[in-house]
Amino acid sequence: MSHSPSSEDSSAFSPGLPAPAGLGISFSNVEKRYGAVRALRPTTLEIHPGEFMALLGPNGSGKSTLLRLTAQLTRPSAGSIRFRGPAGEESGASARRRLGVVAHATMLYDELTAEENLQLFASLYEIRDAAAAISARLEAAGLAARRGDLVRTFSRGMRQRLTLARALLHGPVLLLLDEPTTGLDSAGCEWLARELRRFHQSGCTIIMSTHQGGEVLSLATRTLSLDSGRVVGDTGSTGIPACPDAGRACAPSQARSGAAS
């Protein structure tokens, strides 16, 4: 039986922490259409390295589309997305190797064990000392006792913890999280909040969509509200706390969403 995610064991987190500087992202008139459906209307947006941005809005507002575009899982119908690191602009291929993604689908292999799933991911990213990093992540996620069990035997919450462990394994400098608290109990949410706080403090840029309030949302340094594919509110990089009401625009927008209805 798995135990609760560990709380204060700092040694469990060190193998997977990112480099000191996160990635910045620039959206220039980015639009995404699926046929006649405009999932994201033309949007210009600047996300600075090290920001923790929460994406708020109802289902269908464009949150997942914005995350998928940033993760390069889909291409914009118009406009451009650029990434920049400490040394200047980075190619999309370079950025892909330095980001961690949690999507609606877990992207886990049911017929592999928890450990084998992380080993596969570690080999793709050529992680040095992968065994130590995997052990640390499984321990931190409360899954060490289930490391040899097939993922198909896991509950939804355990799958989500393993998905998060996979996304953090290589020490990303950009984290893209689509509803990361899905399936997590209160202990899992507390663990996730500790992980995100630690990564953010180390310099990682984080973009997270959520319908939930609580500690995870309170970590955000900026909130972007979307509705019907438009940016309708942006607190900007002012350190204003995240809005407690995920359905409400926070402040006058500093992003520009330019299409008419």
C-alpha positions, 0 to 999 in steps of 0.5 A, a space after each residue: 500500500 502506498 504511503 502519503 507523499 513525503 513532506 519535509 525530506 529535502 533530499 527527495 527533491 534535489 535530483 530533479 530541481 531545474 537550473 536557476 533560470 526559467 524560460 520566458 515565452 512570447 506570444 505574438 498574435 497567436 490564434 488557434 482554429 479548428 475548422 470554424 471553431 476559434 479555440 484561441 483568438 489572436 493573442 499577444 502575451 509576454 510571460 517572463 522567466 520565473 513567473 508562476 501564471 495561473 490560467 482561469 476560466 470556464 471549460 472551453 475558454 482556451 486554457 488547454 489550447 494555450 498550454 498545448 500551443 506552449 508545449 508545441 503539441 499543436 501548431 498555431 493557425 496564425 502568429 508565433 511563439 518564441 522562447 528565451 533562456 538566459 543566453 537569449 532566444 531558444 529554438 522550439 526543439 531546445 525548449 521542448 527538452 527543458 519543459 515538463 507537461 501534465 495534460 488531461 491524459 496521463 501519458 503513462 503506459 498501463 502495462 509498465 510498472 511505475 518505475 519502468 514508466 519513469 525509466 523510459 522517460 529518463 532514457 528519452 531525456 538522457 537523465 544522468 544518475 536516473 536511478 537516484 532521480 527515479 527513487 527520489 521522485 517515487 519516494 516524494 510522491 508516496 509511490 515508493 512501495 508501489 514502484 514495481 506494480 503495473 500502472 493499470 492497478 493504480 487508482 486515479 490519484 496514484 496515476 496523477 501523482 506518477 504523472 506529476 513525478 514524470 513531469 518533474 523528473 528531468 528538472 524542467 525550467 518550464 512547467 505546463 500543468 493542465 488541471 494538475 490537482 485532478 484526482 488528488 486527495 488533500 494530502 496529494 494537493 499539499 504535496 503538489 503545492 510543496 513541489 511547485 513552491 520548490 520548483 518556482 523558488 528555484 527559478 522555474 517558469 510555471 503555467 497552470 490551468 485550474 478550477 480549484 482554489 486552495 494552496 496550489 492556486 495561492 502560489 501563483 504570482 500572476 493570473 490570466 483569465 480567459 473566456 471563449 478563447 479571449 484573454 479577459 483579465 490579466 493581473 500582470 507581473 505585479 505580484 498581485 495574489 491570484 483571484 480566489 474566484 476562478 471564474 472572475 477576471 482579476 484586473 484590467 488586461 495587460 494582454 491583448 486578445 484582438 478578434 471580434 466576435 
